[in-house]
Amino acid sequence: MAAKVDVDLCAGCGDCVSECPTEAIEMNDEGKAVVNDETCADCGACVDVCPTGALSLD
C-alpha cells in the first residue's frame, strides 16, 4: 500500500520529494505532496522525514 498524504497537514516543504528513493512523490499546483501509488515502494522514508506528520503508511 502506498504512502498517504494528509493535505491539511502538508506544509509543502518538499523534504519527502528529495527523500523518496523511487521518485514517487511530486508537489502539485497547490504546493502539496502527491504520491504515485504505482511507483511507491512503501519504504517509509517520506514518513520519517516529514516534519508535520502529513505522510503515513496504512
C-alpha positions in Angstrom: 0.0 0.0 0.0 1.4 3.4 -1.0 2.1 6.3 1.4 -0.9 8.6 2.0 -0.7 12.4 2.3 -2.9 14.4 4.7 -3.1 17.6 2.6 -4.4 19.5 5.6 -1.1 18.8 7.4 1.2 19.1 4.4 3.3 22.3 4.6 4.7 21.9 1.1 8.4 21.8 2.3 9.3 19.1 -0.3 11.5 17.1 2.1 9.6 13.9 1.1 10.3 14.5 -2.6 14.0 14.6 -2.2 14.0 11.7 0.2 11.9 9.3 -1.9 14.2 6.6 -3.5 11.7 5.8 -6.2 10.8 9.4 -7.1 7.1 8.5 -6.3 6.3 11.9 -4.8 5.7 15.2 -6.5 4.4 18.6 -5.5 1.0 19.6 -7.0 0.0 23.0 -8.2 -1.2 23.8 -4.6 2.2 23.0 -3.2 1.1 19.8 -1.6 2.8 16.4 -1.8 1.2 13.8 -4.1 2.2 10.1 -4.0 2.2 8.0 -7.2 0.7 4.7 -5.9 2.3 2.7 -8.7 5.9 3.7 -8.0 5.7 4.0 -4.2 7.8 1.2 -2.6 6.2 1.5 0.8 9.6 2.1 2.4 8.5 4.8 4.8 11.4 7.2 4.0 9.0 10.0 3.4 7.1 9.3 6.6 10.3 9.5 8.6 11.4 12.8 7.1 8.0 14.7 7.1 8.2 17.5 9.8 4.4 17.8 10.0 3.4 14.2 10.1 1.4 14.6 6.9 2.6 11.3 5.4 1.6 7.8 6.7 1.7 4.2 5.7 -1.6 2.3 6.3 
